């Protein structure tokens, strides 16, 4: 264990030193029930390797993490019959890659949260300005440019900015 992951709750679970209700496991990921669920069946899919952010995992780990998330989401659908299974990643409280899988139904806590978030997203002036075509075009260009050095040989060059 390194200083970086010392005391990490997920590292302790992965190592078998802390209790958890494990739902599934493979060589690179582990799925467990969240101890503070937003709904019945709320799971976390965690990387077995301590990496703070999912986008810093290697490609095989990302594929494994999201393959498990898809597999468990299908099980959640059969087990609890939600309207959908929400997947999101945050990681601020525990900086160890994990994605949330939350079964949700119309009118539940999560549905209410996302409805409020969507209303908020449509209202403030600062966010309304982000919808302007010039801002969207600039953001797309910035994202494409950030990937210039990572583009595989033969990959399509992004179109010129409008």
C-alpha positions as CSV (number, residue, x, y, z in Angstrom):
1,X,0.0,0.0,0.0
2,X,1.4,3.4,-0.9
3,X,1.0,6.7,0.9
4,X,-1.4,7.7,-1.9
5,X,-4.0,5.0,-1.1
6,X,-3.3,4.6,2.6
7,X,-6.7,4.6,4.4
8,X,-8.6,4.4,1.1
9,X,-11.9,2.6,1.9
10,X,-12.1,1.0,-1.5
11,X,-8.5,-0.3,-1.3
12,X,-9.4,-1.8,2.0
13,X,-12.4,-3.5,0.5
14,X,-10.5,-4.8,-2.6
15,X,-7.8,-6.2,-0.3
16,X,-10.4,-8.0,1.8
17,X,-9.6,-6.0,5.0
18,X,-12.9,-4.2,5.2
19,X,-16.5,-5.6,4.9
20,X,-18.7,-5.1,1.8
21,X,-21.7,-6.6,0.2
22,X,-19.9,-7.7,-3.0
23,X,-22.2,-8.2,-6.0
24,X,-19.6,-9.1,-8.7
25,X,-15.9,-9.2,-9.3
26,X,-13.4,-9.8,-12.1
27,X,-9.7,-9.3,-12.5
28,X,-9.8,-5.5,-12.6
29,X,-13.1,-4.4,-11.0
30,X,-15.3,-5.0,-8.1
31,X,-19.0,-4.2,-7.7
32,X,-20.5,-3.7,-4.2
33,X,-23.6,-2.2,-2.7
34,X,-23.3,1.4,-1.6
35,X,-23.6,1.8,2.2
36,X,-25.5,5.0,1.7
37,X,-28.0,4.0,-1.0
38,X,-30.2,6.4,-3.0
39,X,-32.4,3.4,-3.9
40,X,-32.6,-0.3,-3.3
41,X,-29.8,-2.0,-5.2
42,X,-27.6,1.2,-5.5
43,X,-24.1,-0.2,-6.4
44,X,-20.6,1.1,-6.9
45,X,-18.3,-0.4,-9.5
46,X,-14.7,0.3,-8.3
47,X,-11.4,-0.2,-10.0
48,X,-9.2,-2.7,-8.1
49,X,-6.2,-0.5,-8.8
50,X,-6.1,2.7,-6.8
51,X,-6.5,5.4,-9.5
52,X,-8.4,8.6,-8.4
53,X,-10.2,9.3,-11.7
54,X,-11.7,6.8,-14.2
55,X,-10.2,8.6,-17.2
56,X,-6.7,7.9,-15.7
57,X,-7.3,4.1,-15.8
58,X,-5.5,2.2,-18.6
59,X,-7.7,1.2,-21.6
60,X,-8.2,-2.4,-20.4
61,X,-9.3,-1.2,-17.0
62,X,-11.8,1.3,-18.5
63,X,-13.2,-1.4,-20.7
64,X,-13.5,-3.8,-17.7
65,X,-15.0,-1.2,-15.4
66,X,-17.8,-0.3,-17.9
67,X,-18.3,-3.9,-19.0
68,X,-19.0,-4.7,-15.3
69,X,-21.3,-1.7,-15.0
70,X,-23.3,-2.8,-18.0
71,X,-23.6,-6.3,-16.7
72,X,-24.7,-5.3,-13.2
73,X,-27.1,-2.6,-14.6
74,X,-28.8,-5.4,-16.5
75,X,-29.1,-7.4,-13.3
76,X,-30.4,-4.4,-11.4
77,X,-33.1,-4.1,-14.1
78,X,-34.2,-7.7,-13.7
79,X,-34.0,-7.6,-9.9
80,X,-35.8,-4.3,-9.2
81,X,-37.6,-3.3,-12.4
82,X,-36.6,0.3,-12.4
83,X,-37.5,2.8,-15.2
84,X,-33.7,3.1,-15.8
85,X,-30.4,2.6,-14.1
86,X,-28.5,5.8,-13.7
87,X,-24.7,5.6,-14.2
88,X,-22.5,8.5,-13.0
89,X,-19.0,9.0,-11.7
90,X,-18.0,11.7,-9.2
91,X,-15.3,10.6,-6.8
92,X,-14.8,13.7,-4.7
93,X,-15.4,12.1,-1.3
94,X,-13.4,9.0,-2.0
95,X,-10.7,9.7,-4.7
96,X,-10.6,6.1,-6.0
97,X,-12.2,5.4,-9.3
98,X,-15.8,4.3,-8.9
99,X,-19.0,4.6,-10.8
100,X,-22.5,4.7,-9.3
101,X,-25.3,2.5,-10.6
102,X,-28.6,3.7,-9.2
103,X,-31.9,2.0,-10.1
104,X,-34.4,4.8,-10.5
105,X,-38.2,5.2,-11.0
106,X,-40.3,8.2,-11.8
107,X,-40.8,10.3,-8.7
108,X,-38.0,8.8,-6.6
109,X,-35.2,10.8,-5.0
110,X,-32.9,10.5,-7.9
111,X,-35.6,11.4,-10.5
112,X,-36.4,14.5,-8.4
113,X,-32.7,15.5,-8.2
114,X,-32.3,15.2,-12.0
115,X,-35.5,17.0,-12.7
116,X,-34.3,19.9,-10.5
117,X,-30.8,19.8,-12.1
118,X,-32.4,20.0,-15.6
119,X,-34.6,23.0,-14.5
120,X,-31.5,24.7,-13.1
121,X,-29.5,23.9,-16.3
122,X,-32.1,25.7,-18.4
123,X,-32.3,28.8,-16.2
124,X,-29.1,30.7,-15.2
125,X,-27.7,33.2,-17.6
126,X,-24.2,31.8,-17.3
127,X,-25.4,28.4,-18.4
128,X,-27.7,29.9,-21.1
129,X,-24.6,31.5,-22.6
130,X,-22.9,28.1,-23.0
131,X,-25.7,27.1,-25.4
132,X,-24.7,29.8,-27.9
133,X,-23.4,28.3,-31.2
134,X,-20.2,30.3,-30.9
135,X,-19.5,28.9,-27.4
136,X,-20.4,25.3,-28.5
137,X,-18.1,25.6,-31.6
138,X,-15.3,26.9,-29.4
139,X,-15.7,24.2,-26.9
140,X,-15.7,21.5,-29.6
141,X,-12.6,23.0,-31.1
142,X,-10.8,23.1,-27.7
143,X,-11.7,19.5,-27.0
144,X,-10.5,18.4,-30.5
145,X,-7.3,20.4,-30.1
146,X,-6.6,18.8,-26.7
147,X,-6.6,15.4,-28.4
148,X,-4.2,16.4,-31.3
149,X,-1.2,14.6,-29.7
150,X,-3.3,11.5,-28.8
151,X,-4.9,11.0,-32.2
152,X,-3.9,7.6,-33.7
153,X,-2.2,7.6,-37.1
154,X,-4.7,7.8,-39.9
155,X,-7.5,9.2,-37.7
156,X,-9.8,11.7,-39.3
157,X,-8.7,15.3,-38.7
158,X,-11.5,17.4,-37.1
159,X,-13.4,19.7,-39.4
160,X,-12.4,23.4,-39.6
161,X,-14.2,25.6,-37.2
162,X,-17.3,27.4,-38.5
